[in-house]
């Protein structure tokens, strides 16, 4: 008897291939299609944002038909297709097939759809065993009528991982916003100088990471004037709440999808306030990187909201 996909199958985006009514194999699936035809049908073109997959740490794509898994592959480069001009462009990805952070994702054409190239998969045997096995495993019934879905789809399964990714983006964003305020007085290693000055992480034997969210928030807590200038009157409360969130995550506390979503929203609000106030003061920051981090945080928030709603 065919088994259902196990809960520990590698994270993936799942594409449902409908029955093909045309001769061209990229329009769906027919029994008897070769593995190569199945892969070509699953590659695109889809209404999807590759950043969502990056936010969910998804590196595999799965194709299924009539509730049965047909193929699993590792995602490589993404391309978009403009339905207006019928043009596609290769997007830069790293060696693991993930979109590079520095790529400017803003303003793809209206109606753009996306497709991916297949990358070499070092986890291929594991992915194949978990997703297909000997005869093709069954998609959970709740997902069989969905054209595109994400795995795992449980509301809380990846909340901790998503929150950790959001905290990384928070640390990087605060580093960008804090640097023009502190570098002139404290030097190139301003974060390390301030750490030692305020006794933050007293037992830390090595240099702290410049983008450590806990360090960047603690610096602002110890420098209330800078925090007020950056974040406004609510700075103290915002920082306390997010420090508590980071500590809950770091100490492996229970984190629900709803909590993680609210924490990420608080990060978005904090970075938004910091960006506005930095611009008002005329300080020079890398707005491109801030915008990129901001967009990725919004994707994480959206992914958590989708998980919570069960869609």
Kinemage of the C-alpha trace (Angstrom):
@kinemage 1
@onewidth
@group {chain A} dominant
@subgroup {mainchain}
@vectorlist {calphas} color= white
{ca unk a 1} P 0.000 0.000 0.000
{ca unk a 2} L 1.350 3.410 -0.956
{ca unk a 3} L 2.442 5.472 2.049
{ca unk a 4} L 1.734 9.118 2.769
{ca unk a 5} L 4.656 11.561 2.647
{ca unk a 6} L 6.335 11.515 6.097
{ca unk a 7} L 6.482 14.622 8.277
{ca unk a 8} L 10.291 14.712 8.069
{ca unk a 9} L 10.416 14.957 4.256
{ca unk a 10} L 12.761 17.787 3.158
{ca unk a 11} L 10.980 21.179 2.899
{ca unk a 12} L 9.593 21.704 -0.596
{ca unk a 13} L 7.214 23.643 -2.762
{ca unk a 14} L 4.597 21.266 -4.166
{ca unk a 15} L 3.119 21.718 -7.644
{ca unk a 16} L -0.008 19.882 -8.730
{ca unk a 17} L 0.104 18.809 -12.376
{ca unk a 18} L -3.360 18.597 -13.900
{ca unk a 19} L -4.282 16.130 -16.640
{ca unk a 20} L -2.746 17.282 -19.894
{ca unk a 21} L -5.274 17.954 -22.640
{ca unk a 22} L -2.698 19.254 -25.154
{ca unk a 23} L 0.207 17.521 -26.848
{ca unk a 24} L 2.783 19.922 -25.375
{ca unk a 25} L 4.073 18.254 -22.205
{ca unk a 26} L 4.614 21.518 -20.294
{ca unk a 27} L 0.855 21.966 -19.986
{ca unk a 28} L 0.315 19.137 -17.483
{ca unk a 29} L 0.716 15.383 -17.092
{ca unk a 30} L -0.443 12.161 -18.721
{ca unk a 31} L 0.184 8.595 -17.528
{ca unk a 32} L 3.189 7.261 -19.375
{ca unk a 33} L 5.111 10.558 -19.383
{ca unk a 34} L 8.842 10.053 -18.934
{ca unk a 35} L 10.629 11.392 -15.829
{ca unk a 36} L 12.153 14.110 -18.017
{ca unk a 37} L 8.705 15.192 -19.191
{ca unk a 38} L 7.443 15.335 -15.615
{ca unk a 39} L 10.361 17.553 -14.587
{ca unk a 40} L 9.806 19.868 -17.543
{ca unk a 41} L 6.134 20.188 -16.641
{ca unk a 42} L 6.907 21.036 -13.013
{ca unk a 43} L 9.552 23.691 -13.735
{ca unk a 44} L 7.132 26.504 -14.579
{ca unk a 45} L 5.585 28.865 -15.229
{ca unk a 46} L 4.021 29.579 -11.811
{ca unk a 47} L 2.558 32.483 -9.900
{ca unk a 48} L 5.157 32.432 -7.147
{ca unk a 49} L 7.688 34.662 -5.419
{ca unk a 50} L 11.095 32.935 -5.026
{ca unk a 51} L 11.680 35.012 -1.885
{ca unk a 52} L 8.907 33.077 -0.150
{ca unk a 53} L 10.841 29.864 -0.702
{ca unk a 54} L 14.029 31.508 0.583
{ca unk a 55} L 12.167 32.656 3.695
{ca unk a 56} L 10.894 29.108 4.283
{ca unk a 57} L 14.358 27.545 3.656
{ca unk a 58} L 12.858 25.545 0.763
{ca unk a 59} L 15.372 24.136 -1.732
{ca unk a 60} L 13.321 21.337 -3.351
{ca unk a 61} L 10.330 21.233 -5.687
{ca unk a 62} L 7.872 18.356 -5.882
{ca unk a 63} L 5.387 17.425 -8.622
{ca unk a 64} L 2.283 15.331 -8.020
{ca unk a 65} L -0.699 14.150 -10.056
{ca unk a 66} L -3.927 12.561 -8.771
{ca unk a 67} L -2.491 12.755 -5.238
{ca unk a 68} L 0.680 10.741 -6.027
{ca unk a 69} L 4.219 12.184 -5.949
{ca unk a 70} L 5.886 11.901 -9.361
{ca unk a 71} L 9.206 13.749 -8.960
{ca unk a 72} L 11.364 15.721 -6.554
{ca unk a 73} L 14.258 17.941 -7.666
{ca unk a 74} L 16.534 20.581 -6.199
{ca unk a 75} L 15.781 24.138 -7.305
{ca unk a 76} L 18.502 26.020 -9.172
{ca unk a 77} L 18.273 29.365 -10.918
{ca unk a 78} L 14.960 31.201 -11.085
{ca unk a 79} L 13.680 32.993 -14.184
{ca unk a 80} L 10.672 35.212 -14.678
{ca unk a 81} L 8.495 35.413 -17.736
{ca unk a 82} L 6.557 38.532 -18.631
{ca unk a 83} L 3.216 37.581 -20.109
{ca unk a 84} L 3.184 40.981 -21.819
{ca unk a 85} L 6.532 40.870 -23.627
{ca unk a 86} L 7.284 37.122 -23.440
{ca unk a 87} L 10.821 37.668 -22.133
{ca unk a 88} L 12.682 35.756 -19.423
{ca unk a 89} L 15.749 36.639 -17.422
{ca unk a 90} L 18.131 34.545 -15.350
{ca unk a 91} L 18.346 35.536 -11.711
{ca unk a 92} L 21.562 35.160 -9.679
{ca unk a 93} L 21.620 32.361 -7.093
{ca unk a 94} L 24.347 31.033 -4.828
{ca unk a 95} L 26.014 27.619 -5.012
{ca unk a 96} L 23.082 26.064 -3.122
{ca unk a 97} L 20.498 27.394 -5.519
{ca unk a 98} L 19.200 30.138 -3.207
{ca unk a 99} L 18.522 33.637 -4.541
{ca unk a 100} L 21.402 35.946 -3.653
{ca unk a 101} L 20.573 38.557 -1.041
{ca unk a 102} L 21.943 41.460 -3.030
{ca unk a 103} L 19.627 40.893 -5.993
{ca unk a 104} L 17.082 43.678 -6.426
{ca unk a 105} L 13.767 41.883 -6.491
{ca unk a 106} L 11.715 45.070 -6.800
{ca unk a 107} L 9.117 45.596 -9.512
{ca unk a 108} L 8.965 42.484 -11.674
{ca unk a 109} L 6.592 43.044 -14.595
{ca unk a 110} L 2.866 42.832 -13.950
{ca unk a 111} L 1.663 39.313 -14.585
{ca unk a 112} L 5.169 37.840 -14.323
{ca unk a 113} L 5.372 34.115 -13.773
{ca unk a 114} L 8.377 32.140 -12.545
{ca unk a 115} L 10.253 29.011 -13.522
{ca unk a 116} L 13.370 27.316 -12.166
{ca unk a 117} L 16.293 25.335 -13.475
{ca unk a 118} L 17.152 22.016 -11.849
{ca unk a 119} L 20.328 22.010 -9.747
{ca unk a 120} L 22.594 19.133 -8.761
{ca unk a 121} L 21.272 17.639 -5.522
{ca unk a 122} L 23.640 16.207 -2.923
{ca unk a 123} L 20.582 15.164 -0.891
{ca unk a 124} L 18.993 13.502 -3.917
{ca unk a 125} L 18.843 9.981 -2.445
{ca unk a 126} L 17.354 11.217 0.823
{ca unk a 127} L 14.835 13.453 -0.927
{ca unk a 128} L 13.818 10.652 -3.291
{ca unk a 129} L 13.340 8.161 -0.458
{ca unk a 130} L 11.257 10.560 1.639
{ca unk a 131} L 9.107 11.899 -1.186
{ca unk a 132} L 8.786 8.979 -3.603
{ca unk a 133} L 10.144 5.726 -2.171
{ca unk a 134} L 9.491 2.606 -4.221
{ca unk a 135} L 6.294 3.652 -5.956
{ca unk a 136} L 5.395 7.283 -5.349
{ca unk a 137} L 4.038 8.403 -1.983
{ca unk a 138} L 0.666 10.022 -1.403
{ca unk a 139} L 0.138 13.734 -0.867
{ca unk a 140} L -1.862 14.450 2.328
{ca unk a 141} L -5.543 14.765 1.421
{ca unk a 142} L -5.708 18.369 2.613
{ca unk a 143} L -3.217 19.409 -0.102
{ca unk a 144} L -4.344 17.360 -3.110
{ca unk a 145} L -6.550 20.043 -4.643
{ca unk a 146} L -4.042 22.877 -4.168
{ca unk a 147} L -2.118 23.982 -7.268
{ca unk a 148} L 0.858 25.232 -5.218
{ca unk a 149} L 1.597 24.525 -1.562
{ca unk a 150} L 4.538 24.473 0.838
{ca unk a 151} L 5.851 21.596 2.927
{ca unk a 152} L 5.816 21.392 5.883
{ca unk a 153} L 2.436 23.098 6.117
{ca unk a 154} L 1.767 22.763 9.852
{ca unk a 155} L 1.292 26.201 11.495
{ca unk a 156} L 4.034 25.769 14.092
{ca unk a 157} L 6.529 23.322 12.549
{ca unk a 158} L 8.879 25.984 11.207
{ca unk a 159} L 7.916 28.979 13.363
{ca unk a 160} L 11.172 28.762 15.308
{ca unk a 161} L 13.285 28.526 12.144
{ca unk a 162} L 11.477 31.463 10.555
{ca unk a 163} L 11.887 33.551 13.696
{ca unk a 164} L 15.613 32.758 13.716
{ca unk a 165} L 15.907 33.923 10.116
{ca unk a 166} L 14.008 37.102 10.989
{ca unk a 167} L 16.344 37.778 13.917
{ca unk a 168} L 19.324 37.553 11.568
{ca unk a 169} L 17.714 40.177 9.341
{ca unk a 170} L 16.956 42.342 12.369
{ca unk a 171} L 20.595 42.217 13.472
{ca unk a 172} L 21.858 43.099 10.008
{ca unk a 173} L 19.385 45.956 9.666
{ca unk a 174} L 20.176 47.457 13.074
{ca unk a 175} L 23.888 47.242 12.266
{ca unk a 176} L 23.292 49.292 9.096
{ca unk a 177} L 21.184 51.843 10.991
{ca unk a 178} L 23.475 52.072 14.024
{ca unk a 179} L 26.794 52.401 12.204
{ca unk a 180} L 26.499 56.068 11.126
{ca unk a 181} L 25.543 56.992 14.698
{ca unk a 182} L 28.472 55.314 16.427
{ca unk a 183} L 31.351 54.820 14.013
{ca unk a 184} L 32.567 58.421 14.064
{ca unk a 185} L 33.118 58.400 17.833
{ca unk a 186} L 33.885 54.731 18.507
{ca unk a 187} L 35.910 53.816 15.415
{ca unk a 188} L 35.687 51.085 12.791
{ca unk a 189} L 35.011 48.354 15.391
{ca unk a 190} L 32.361 50.519 17.053
{ca unk a 191} L 30.214 47.541 17.962
{ca unk a 192} L 33.082 45.843 19.823
{ca unk a 193} L 34.152 49.087 21.518
{ca unk a 194} L 30.606 49.706 22.736
{ca unk a 195} L 30.292 46.096 23.874
{ca unk a 196} L 33.351 46.413 26.079
{ca unk a 197} L 32.434 49.933 27.261
{ca unk a 198} L 29.006 48.853 28.502
{ca unk a 199} L 30.056 45.400 29.683
{ca unk a 200} L 27.768 43.589 27.270
{ca unk a 201} L 28.473 39.839 27.056
{ca unk a 202} L 31.136 40.144 29.778
{ca unk a 203} L 32.336 36.565 29.428
{ca unk a 204} L 32.545 36.717 25.650
{ca unk a 205} L 36.114 35.672 24.758
{ca unk a 206} L 36.025 36.603 21.084
{ca unk a 207} L 34.835 39.539 19.063
{ca unk a 208} L 31.076 39.672 18.845
{ca unk a 209} L 29.412 39.489 15.460
{ca unk a 210} L 28.673 42.930 14.070
{ca unk a 211} L 25.216 41.709 13.029
{ca unk a 212} L 24.288 39.964 16.288
{ca unk a 213} L 20.702 41.139 16.982
{ca unk a 214} L 21.149 40.813 20.738
{ca unk a 215} L 24.276 42.997 20.651
{ca unk a 216} L 22.735 45.653 18.426
{ca unk a 217} L 19.632 45.886 20.614
{ca unk a 218} L 21.677 45.923 23.835
{ca unk a 219} L 23.824 48.743 22.476
{ca unk a 220} L 20.690 50.792 21.881
{ca unk a 221} L 19.409 49.990 25.362
{ca unk a 222} L 22.693 51.254 26.823
{ca unk a 223} L 22.621 54.332 24.566
{ca unk a 224} L 19.092 55.692 25.184
{ca unk a 225} L 19.684 58.986 23.360
{ca unk a 226} L 20.659 57.130 20.190
{ca unk a 227} L 17.732 54.743 20.617
{ca unk a 228} L 15.314 57.654 20.998
{ca unk a 229} L 16.713 59.343 17.889
{ca unk a 230} L 16.525 56.131 15.895
{ca unk a 231} L 13.224 54.664 17.080
{ca unk a 232} L 11.293 57.476 18.715
{ca unk a 233} L 9.516 57.640 22.113
{ca unk a 234} L 8.551 53.959 22.124
{ca unk a 235} L 12.150 52.790 21.739
{ca unk a 236} L 12.563 51.325 25.224
{ca unk a 237} L 9.432 49.202 25.052
{ca unk a 238} L 10.135 48.025 21.501
{ca unk a 239} L 13.642 46.954 22.406
{ca unk a 240} L 12.584 45.191 25.605
{ca unk a 241} L 9.963 43.158 23.758
{ca unk a 242} L 12.333 42.126 20.986
{ca unk a 243} L 15.180 41.299 23.391
{ca unk a 244} L 12.714 39.039 25.212
{ca unk a 245} L 11.732 37.430 21.900
{ca unk a 246} L 15.355 36.839 21.001
{ca unk a 247} L 16.059 35.298 24.433
{ca unk a 248} L 13.010 33.048 24.135
{ca unk a 249} L 14.300 31.858 20.765
{ca unk a 250} L 17.927 31.476 21.938
{ca unk a 251} L 16.936 29.494 25.054
{ca unk a 252} L 14.701 27.125 23.062
{ca unk a 253} L 11.471 28.341 24.581
{ca unk a 254} L 8.170 27.281 23.048
{ca unk a 255} L 7.275 29.626 20.178
{ca unk a 256} L 3.925 29.417 18.421
{ca unk a 257} L 3.313 30.553 14.872
{ca unk a 258} L 1.216 33.440 16.166
{ca unk a 259} L 3.967 34.598 18.528
{ca unk a 260} L 6.586 34.404 15.785
{ca unk a 261} L 4.372 36.369 13.390
{ca unk a 262} L 3.824 39.110 15.999
{ca unk a 263} L 7.546 39.279 16.778
{ca unk a 264} L 8.365 39.657 13.081
{ca unk a 265} L 5.753 42.412 12.732
{ca unk a 266} L 7.418 44.209 15.636
{ca unk a 267} L 10.781 43.918 13.837
{ca unk a 268} L 9.265 45.359 10.656
{ca unk a 269} L 7.794 48.285 12.615
{ca unk a 270} L 11.098 48.924 14.400
{ca unk a 271} L 13.180 48.883 11.226
{ca unk a 272} L 10.599 51.037 9.455
{ca unk a 273} L 10.785 53.652 12.205
{ca unk a 274} L 14.579 53.515 12.157
{ca unk a 275} L 14.754 53.971 8.410
{ca unk a 276} L 12.433 56.988 8.461
{ca unk a 277} L 14.258 58.682 11.341
{ca unk a 278} L 17.672 58.005 9.819
{ca unk a 279} L 16.562 59.642 6.576
{ca unk a 280} L 15.131 62.585 8.515
{ca unk a 281} L 18.498 63.135 10.205
{ca unk a 282} L 20.299 62.977 6.872
{ca unk a 283} L 22.536 60.071 7.900
{ca unk a 284} L 24.016 58.005 5.076
{ca unk a 285} L 23.042 54.315 5.157
{ca unk a 286} L 22.837 51.509 2.629
{ca unk a 287} L 19.141 51.829 1.793
{ca unk a 288} L 19.351 49.028 -0.764
{ca unk a 289} L 20.323 46.479 1.891
{ca unk a 290} L 17.734 47.853 4.296
{ca unk a 291} L 15.040 47.547 1.630
{ca unk a 292} L 16.132 43.996 0.852
{ca unk a 293} L 16.037 42.983 4.524
{ca unk a 294} L 12.688 44.722 4.915
{ca unk a 295} L 11.227 42.792 1.967
{ca unk a 296} L 12.506 39.478 3.303
{ca unk a 297} L 11.012 40.186 6.738
{ca unk a 298} L 7.685 40.901 5.085
{ca unk a 299} L 7.954 37.564 3.287
{ca unk a 300} L 8.627 35.782 6.572
{ca unk a 301} L 5.631 37.514 8.141
{ca unk a 302} L 3.480 36.441 5.199
{ca unk a 303} L 4.762 32.860 5.392
{ca unk a 304} L 3.892 32.681 9.088
{ca unk a 305} L 0.443 34.127 8.441
{ca unk a 306} L -0.158 31.498 5.746
{ca unk a 307} L 0.929 28.729 8.079
{ca unk a 308} L -1.338 30.017 10.849
{ca unk a 309} L -4.335 30.215 8.540
{ca unk a 310} L -3.608 26.738 7.161
{ca unk a 311} L -3.475 27.881 3.519
